[in-house]
């Protein structure tokens, strides 16, 4: 048996040997008031930042006036008057526009300080403060709005809590909802890119970070690091963190010290500089190109951005090593690369290993990509004017047909990762069922793409996708994108749409094909058998296989280990005809297997 066929045999037997690890991480959705991911037992921590408006009935929604705030974000006084504009008040939106996907029931409203607040929307009432009371909320009536109508300058309102019904007596001892903790329990790590508002982050200095004492965690500076640490400690999950692209050296040092002091020492830290610095749609790309020019780096702006990615990644790694130790096993140092272009990824890795950009020659542990699939399907349907005629089954078929390209990305990046002796990981990944401009504004197309995302076939498609990553590409940690979110024209990203959506096809695929452990023993190894393949070589891309297997499954690969698509026609129970799709040619390797037996073969296609 050839070396390549031995490798295929190993892949076939993988699921039949004792417990195959499939390390999985999850990207959490951003903490915003319109998220269906109910993170905190206190819903007010997820409220929108203040909308400032004139303190009168019938006033415009947002006046745009700035008002003075306490350190924790509450107004110093309401109504507030600057002597120029009319007196101002504030409102905060909670559980907004999430289609009732939050619990109805008796919520606990707690307000400290002197003044008056009013609730409206899914509940109603005006309350003199301080107050601690229960209010009835009907989720079918939309979201909840809290207005501060009066806050005395002498003892201003300084704290508001709006506790979910299940936690009205326990919130002091439980920061995160049980539903949220139950969701993350199956993953090994949590990536906090959206929690940190990494893309286009304005944060530069340690003093600009969010604090846990602030009234909301939906600020542009992201969720407080203290809550990230508390979540990982509570759930016992490794933390994958993203360093803001403008963060200065002191910020990085202070963060490393905080994590060293507060994060459970048994947990790992995955370190990544920003997010997709190679991606021109984000501010961090232009920033990196400009700083690269300042540092004297040559090339086009995008090339300078790649070089600065390598340089700043090395800076971050070295700074953390100075706190944790250069040989710390707690740090996983990740170099982010571009899934769709392994040449660019090789360039970034070569820069990282160049003393010009990495003078301390700090070592990386992983190359990370985002191997999404199906990203071109929506736009193709729109460009081809197929929106009115195409059905959901055909859309799903096209999404599945995009997998070989994604598998090729995985394989190519495994080569790059092996070249630099690092692991291959996925910082994001999954289905990319969304259209771009101008197709994104086609409502009929959006409706069909959302339906495709909900199709039960997504479950088997995700299983095939993850099987390739773990068993064929032999890659490491995969951080799925993302946790919860309602679909829209901007995409269908959530593994689930809302907290109780446990029958979502993508989530069921994780349960079946990623989280589940196989417990077979070596007594269950498959028995190799011989098959006859003819004609060999094949001159028209088709050949027949005679076998003695029971309803076998066929998988074909090219010489690089990439899956080859084909159609199969059953001639009899012991013979099949195989027709290679497209222009597949050259040496083709195959695996034919049933529940207990398998055969590997090689055929030459000369068409």
NUBAKE-809759 format. One record per residue (C-alpha): x, y, z. Coordinates in steps of 0.001 Angstrom, whole numbers, always signed. Example, Ala and Ser with C-alpha at 12.3 -4.5 7.8 and 13.67 -1.06 7.14 Angstrom:
+12300;-4500;+7800
+13670;-1060;+7140
***
This chain:
+0;+0;+0
+1374;+3442;-927
+2200;+6036;+1715
-757;+8160;+589
-3170;+5222;+776
-1864;+4419;+4237
-2773;+7942;+5198
-6280;+7447;+3797
-6577;+4207;+5737
-5730;+6104;+8907
-8465;+8618;+8096
-10996;+5821;+7586
-10134;+4223;+10907
-10003;+7435;+12895
-13592;+7324;+14064
-13245;+3672;+15039
-10377;+4156;+17455
-10613;+5389;+20997
-11731;+9006;+21464
-10662;+11312;+18672
-10150;+14816;+20074
-11828;+17572;+18117
-10873;+20815;+19854
-13603;+23372;+19289
-13915;+27015;+20247
-16726;+29501;+19844
-16792;+33148;+18828
-19231;+34933;+21097
-21663;+37412;+19589
-21151;+41039;+20461
-22728;+42291;+23694
-25450;+44631;+22422
-29047;+45328;+23341
-30317;+43699;+20138
-28498;+40391;+20736
-30446;+37200;+21429
-27474;+35990;+23454
-28590;+36776;+27002
-25261;+36947;+28798
-25773;+38632;+32154
-28329;+37885;+34862
-28668;+41670;+35007
-30138;+42670;+31640
-29161;+46312;+32176
-25494;+45396;+31644
-26530;+44680;+28046
-28472;+47919;+27575
-27690;+50395;+24817
-25687;+53457;+25790
-27772;+56493;+26691
-29880;+58145;+24049
-29984;+61808;+25056
-33154;+63733;+24271
-35042;+66835;+25282
-36883;+66397;+28574
-40367;+66947;+27172
-43152;+64923;+25576
-43052;+64707;+21791
-39349;+65622;+21529
-37162;+64123;+18774
-35689;+60721;+19645
-32068;+61905;+19877
-30987;+65502;+20473
-27281;+64875;+19989
-26453;+66979;+23065
-23598;+65863;+25346
-24207;+65763;+29071
-21766;+65333;+31996
-21517;+61805;+33392
-20273;+60112;+36538
-17293;+57737;+36273
-19691;+54791;+35983
-21579;+56440;+33103
-24685;+57682;+34915
-25666;+61359;+34450
-24614;+63834;+37113
-28047;+65422;+36984
-31336;+65030;+35098
-32819;+67166;+33657
-29528;+68676;+32549
-29265;+72165;+31089
-26157;+73671;+29526
-27806;+77067;+29257
-28024;+76865;+25469
-30153;+73846;+24522
-33398;+72874;+26258
-33149;+70630;+29377
-32085;+67073;+28576
-32982;+63563;+29827
-31738;+60063;+28929
-33124;+56669;+27945
-31594;+53196;+27583
-32949;+50373;+25417
-32883;+46758;+26589
-33762;+43470;+24858
-34507;+45494;+21761
-35684;+44119;+18422
-35027;+40445;+19268
-38486;+39165;+18350
-39490;+38196;+21874
-36589;+35792;+22399
-36232;+36575;+26069
-38266;+35470;+29099
-41542;+37004;+30139
-42180;+37227;+33856
-41416;+39224;+36976
-38183;+41206;+36661
-36476;+42898;+39575
-35850;+46617;+39106
-33265;+48096;+41481
-32267;+51766;+41287
-29909;+53474;+43717
-29852;+57246;+44118
-32534;+59921;+44267
-34786;+60675;+41340
-37450;+59162;+39102
-37325;+56512;+36374
-39962;+55305;+33939
-40256;+51976;+32123
-42153;+51498;+28896
-42393;+48988;+26045
-42847;+45399;+27234
-43567;+46754;+30722
-44626;+50089;+32168
-44459;+52122;+35322
-43010;+55242;+36924
-40886;+54786;+40053
-39528;+57109;+42726
-35911;+56260;+43530
-34300;+54598;+45320
-36464;+51611;+44425
-36316;+47814;+44610
-39420;+46206;+43145
-40734;+43525;+40811
-42253;+44462;+37444
-44129;+42264;+34979
-42656;+42013;+31478
-44411;+40535;+28442
-41762;+39684;+25851
-44403;+39615;+23114
-44710;+43384;+23437
-41222;+44167;+22178
-38253;+45428;+24180
-37897;+47459;+27359
-36962;+51132;+27668
-35762;+52783;+30860
-35962;+56578;+31067
-34258;+58639;+33760
-36701;+61512;+34122
-35147;+63055;+37219
-31820;+62532;+39001
-30881;+64872;+41851
-27461;+66524;+41671
-26976;+66006;+45420
-27513;+62209;+45308
-27788;+61285;+41615
-28929;+57905;+40364
-25763;+55821;+40417
-26859;+52267;+39721
-29619;+50447;+37844
-30256;+46714;+37699
-32927;+44872;+35724
-32716;+41230;+36790
-34108;+38359;+34717
-36956;+36498;+36508
-34945;+33333;+37186
-32263;+35240;+39088
-34133;+37844;+41151
-32870;+36231;+44378
-29520;+34869;+43163
-28045;+37495;+40845
-25556;+38647;+43490
-23872;+35243;+43335
-24261;+34624;+39587
-23044;+37090;+36984
-23856;+35010;+33882
-27113;+33281;+32978
-27298;+29521;+33324
-28446;+29223;+29690
-25329;+31040;+28522
-23005;+28944;+30697
-24676;+25749;+29464
-24056;+26807;+25882
-20324;+27389;+26271
-19692;+24223;+28305
-19086;+22025;+25249
-16328;+24232;+23816
-12690;+24196;+24853
-12098;+27890;+24276
-13957;+31170;+23822
-12896;+33834;+21308
-13791;+37343;+22436
-13264;+39309;+19218
-16798;+40729;+19124
-17007;+41144;+22892
-13926;+43362;+22627
-15253;+45333;+19634
-11942;+44496;+17996
-12753;+45686;+14482
-12136;+49446;+14164
-11414;+49649;+17912
-10696;+53196;+19169
-8782;+51945;+22219
-5146;+53028;+22548
-4348;+53288;+26250
-5125;+51208;+29339
-7217;+54058;+30767
-9554;+53832;+27742
-10572;+50246;+28432
-14076;+49418;+29670
-14509;+48890;+33395
-16848;+46391;+35090
-18309;+49234;+37147
-19720;+50965;+34072
-23489;+50799;+33780
-23385;+48963;+30432
-20969;+46637;+28680
-22009;+47694;+25169
-19444;+50488;+24802
-17229;+50826;+21713
-14306;+49907;+23956
-15846;+46463;+24443
-16657;+44334;+27448
-14467;+44786;+30523
-11536;+42387;+30739
-12679;+41534;+34264
-15884;+39998;+32887
-13920;+38045;+30272
-11719;+36647;+33029
-14712;+35879;+35253
-16482;+34025;+32449
-13440;+31893;+31629
-12836;+31132;+35311
-16492;+30271;+35885
-16862;+28105;+32778
-13270;+26794;+32926
-12597;+27709;+29303
-9434;+28925;+27605
-9494;+32574;+26488
-8792;+33583;+22878
-8221;+37328;+23050
-7680;+40047;+20444
-5363;+42961;+21170
-6746;+46324;+19901
-4723;+47374;+16872
-3813;+50769;+18354
-3068;+49505;+21875
+238;+50882;+23109
+2964;+48901;+24853
+1754;+49859;+28325
-1756;+48580;+27515
-330;+45213;+26476
+1822;+44978;+29612
-1060;+45915;+31918
-3325;+43388;+30247
-746;+40625;+30555
-345;+41395;+34254
-4100;+41390;+34840
-4503;+38031;+33116
-1536;+36558;+34981
-3038;+37692;+38296
-6731;+36950;+37751
-7158;+34179;+35157
-7145;+30637;+36491
-3580;+29336;+35976
-4932;+26107;+34474
-6388;+28021;+31520
-4602;+28911;+28306
-4532;+32284;+26586
-4684;+32410;+22791
-3013;+35662;+21753
-3988;+37359;+18488
-3115;+40844;+17301
-6379;+42562;+16301
-8545;+40738;+13739
-8010;+40271;+10004
-5504;+43088;+9621
-5133;+41913;+6014
-8821;+42763;+5384
-9187;+46184;+3734
-12708;+46772;+5076
-11430;+47318;+8628
-9669;+50369;+10048
-6856;+48192;+11397
-5742;+47407;+7826
-5164;+51050;+6862
-3615;+51712;+10276
-1110;+48879;+9866
-191;+49998;+6351
+375;+53571;+7524
+2459;+52557;+10539
+4431;+50237;+8309
+5229;+53170;+6048
+6318;+55233;+9075
+8643;+52407;+10083
+10167;+52402;+6607
+8639;+49168;+5342
+8647;+48821;+1563
+5884;+47764;-790
+2233;+48528;-1381
-27;+49538;+1547
-1413;+46020;+1865
+2080;+44530;+1872
+3130;+46937;+4604
+29;+45883;+6570
+1147;+42237;+6340
+4604;+43180;+7570
+3226;+45212;+10449
+922;+42311;+11378
+4024;+40170;+11770
+5909;+42869;+13655
+3125;+43768;+16094
+2224;+40103;+16661
+5837;+39527;+17704
+5673;+42581;+19987
+2531;+41276;+21689
+3990;+37792;+22140
+7228;+39112;+23595
+5395;+41441;+25973
+3268;+38597;+27322
+6306;+36341;+27608
+7994;+38986;+29753
+5117;+38560;+32219
+4332;+34839;+31915
+7829;+33594;+31079
+9298;+32707;+27698
+8564;+29010;+28173
+5056;+29377;+29547
+2716;+26659;+28354
-239;+28938;+29094
+368;+31120;+26039
-718;+30059;+22548
+762;+32650;+20184
-1351;+32923;+17043
-395;+34588;+13746
-3601;+35507;+11834
-3593;+34754;+8094
-5896;+34855;+5079
-7749;+31605;+4357
-8421;+32442;+725
-4788;+33043;-207
-2072;+30766;+1142
+571;+32823;-706
-296;+35834;+1450
-277;+33636;+4540
+3165;+32355;+3620
+4328;+35951;+3209
+3015;+36912;+6663
+4692;+33884;+8249
+7963;+34627;+6460
+7870;+38205;+7755
+7171;+36930;+11258
+10303;+34794;+11094
+12408;+37644;+9689
+14596;+39406;+12326
+13748;+42731;+10665
+10153;+42441;+11947
+10757;+40041;+14837
+14166;+41014;+16258
+13615;+39052;+19496
+12844;+35971;+17374
+9901;+35081;+19574
+8226;+31874;+18422
+4650;+31450;+17225
+2530;+28419;+18072
-175;+28576;+15428
-1214;+29948;+12069
-4924;+30775;+12105
-7360;+31188;+9215
-11106;+31602;+8674
-12040;+28853;+6170
-15651;+29816;+5476
-17672;+28096;+2770
-20528;+29153;+519
-19540;+32807;+424
-20049;+33277;-3315
-23422;+31548;-3623
-25692;+34484;-2768
-24002;+36934;-5114
-23993;+34398;-7949
-27745;+33910;-7620
-28290;+37658;-7734
-25959;+38290;-10678
-27528;+35443;-12673
-31057;+36789;-12064
-32072;+33469;-10482
-33718;+34835;-7343
-37244;+34198;-8550
-36635;+30729;-9961
-34143;+29044;-7643
-35409;+26802;-4835
-33879;+26207;-1414
-32648;+22701;-2258
-30618;+24091;-5154
-29142;+26826;-2967
-28080;+24218;-418
-26630;+22081;-3210
-24514;+25016;-4365
-23383;+25699;-814
-22275;+22074;-551
-20544;+22345;-3922
-18399;+25142;-2504
-16820;+22816;+50
-13993;+21475;-2164
-12611;+24996;-2580
-12642;+25478;+1183
-11033;+22072;+1684
-8285;+23138;-716
-7685;+26243;+1438
-7358;+24030;+4505
-4900;+21719;+2781
-2797;+24554;+1379
-2562;+26226;+4778
-1645;+22961;+6467
+1344;+22925;+4147
+2257;+26481;+5206
+1753;+25662;+8877
+3920;+22559;+8600
+6581;+24550;+6786
+6878;+26888;+9762
+6327;+24127;+12336
+3189;+25603;+13850
-329;+24286;+14310
-3134;+25158;+11909
-6144;+26667;+13676
-9333;+28438;+12670
-10037;+31742;+14388
-13423;+31756;+12652
-15285;+29528;+10258
-18543;+27975;+9162
-21107;+28809;+6504
-20951;+32234;+4854
-24528;+32479;+3637
-24828;+36157;+2800
-24894;+38434;-226
-22823;+41564;-697
-23540;+44871;-2392
-25699;+45368;-4410
-27317;+41951;-3897
-27527;+42531;-133
-30547;+44792;-613
-32533;+42172;-2527
-35180;+41169;+34
-36306;+38102;-1903
-32729;+36839;-2073
-32237;+37473;+1648
-35370;+35475;+2431
-34123;+32481;+434
-30614;+32615;+1894
-32068;+32627;+5397
-34248;+29632;+4497
-31172;+27816;+3162
-29350;+28538;+6416
-32238;+26912;+8304
-32443;+23868;+6015
-31932;+20513;+7792
-29250;+19597;+5209
-26955;+22141;+6890
-26431;+19553;+9611
-24851;+16943;+7342
-23011;+19661;+5453
-21403;+20918;+8687
-20505;+17357;+9628
-18700;+16875;+6322
-16980;+20225;+6777
-15740;+19520;+10290
-14775;+15951;+9397
-12449;+17290;+6742
-10867;+19840;+9071
-10139;+17425;+11886
-9610;+14101;+10144
-8338;+14899;+6653
-6559;+18237;+6990
-5364;+17143;+10457
-5842;+20671;+11755
-6233;+21790;+15343
-8618;+24099;+17244
-11589;+25384;+15241
-13389;+28474;+16594
-16860;+28491;+15082
-18513;+31782;+14133
-20633;+32586;+15929
-22718;+31736;+18990
-26218;+33269;+18733
-27817;+35708;+16333
-30961;+36288;+14324
-30451;+36070;+10550
-30759;+39185;+8395
-29527;+40556;+5096
-26168;+40950;+6839
-25836;+37208;+7267
-26912;+34097;+9139
-23979;+33700;+11473
-25336;+32143;+14660
-24867;+28470;+15401
-28241;+29065;+17032
-30620;+31974;+16431
-31546;+32362;+20102
-30789;+30707;+23424
-33425;+27943;+23326
-32891;+27151;+19634
-31272;+23762;+20306
-32645;+22170;+17120
-30759;+24519;+14813
-29098;+22338;+12115
-25635;+23830;+12623
-25798;+23371;+16373
-27059;+19796;+15983
-24053;+19133;+13743
-21727;+20264;+16513
-23489;+17971;+18952
-23297;+14997;+16609
-19992;+15442;+14810
-17756;+17603;+17000
-18728;+17323;+20658
-19631;+13621;+20593
-16829;+11268;+21593
-16244;+7943;+19878
-15369;+5141;+22253
-14517;+2315;+19903
-11647;-82;+20583
-9026;-1561;+18338
-11112;-4737;+18149
-13463;-2720;+15946
-10883;-1887;+13269
-12104;-2185;+9719
-11104;-5144;+7585
-9270;-4314;+4324
-10619;-5966;+1146
-9693;-5899;-2546
-11780;-4245;-5271
-11416;-4174;-9059
-11154;-763;-10770
-11407;-511;-14584
-10558;+872;-17043
-7356;+2074;-15450
-6201;+4431;-16784
-9490;+6119;-17646
-9531;+8374;-20717
-12957;+9996;-20246
-13105;+10637;-16496
-15251;+7610;-15714
-14480;+4141;-14359
-16170;+1178;-12705
-15575;-477;-9339
-16437;-4125;-8636
-16638;-4822;-4913
-18113;-7114;-2285
-19164;-4428;+171
-22601;-3676;+1626
-23902;-353;+242
-20466;+1263;+441
-19587;+4969;+633
-17000;+6365;-1777
-14581;+9244;-1152
-12056;+10447;-3754
-8940;+12592;-3305
-6338;+14162;-5544
-2588;+13922;-4913
-2756;+16862;-2481
-5385;+15153;-356
-8225;+17389;-1574
-11698;+15939;-2024
-12757;+15288;-5616
-16442;+15562;-6485
-18028;+12783;-8511
-21345;+11200;-9414
-21971;+7506;-8770
-24388;+5200;-10621
-25170;+1817;-9122
-24962;-848;-11833
-25627;-3698;-9393
-25250;-4344;-5682
-21617;-5303;-6385
-20661;-2786;-9076
-20775;+995;-9507
-19833;+3493;-12177
-17983;+6634;-11114
-17928;+9832;-13192
-15485;+12497;-12102
-16928;+16006;-11958
-15494;+18966;-13825
-11944;+18665;-15102
-10615;+16368;-12375
-7707;+14437;-13748
-4336;+12965;-12950
-3862;+10476;-10142
-7055;+9875;-8159
-7015;+8069;-4812
-10149;+6460;-3464
-11564;+4963;-283
-14572;+2661;-518
-16043;+1498;+2793
-19082;+17;+4470
-19675;-433;+8208
-16885;-2970;+8752
-14697;-3221;+5622
-12793;-865;+3392
-10652;-712;+290
-8201;+1896;-958
-7284;+2215;-4623
-5604;+4414;-7187
-6790;+5216;-10695
-5238;+7371;-13405
-7555;+9797;-15184
-6042;+11012;-18474
-8844;+13125;-19865
***
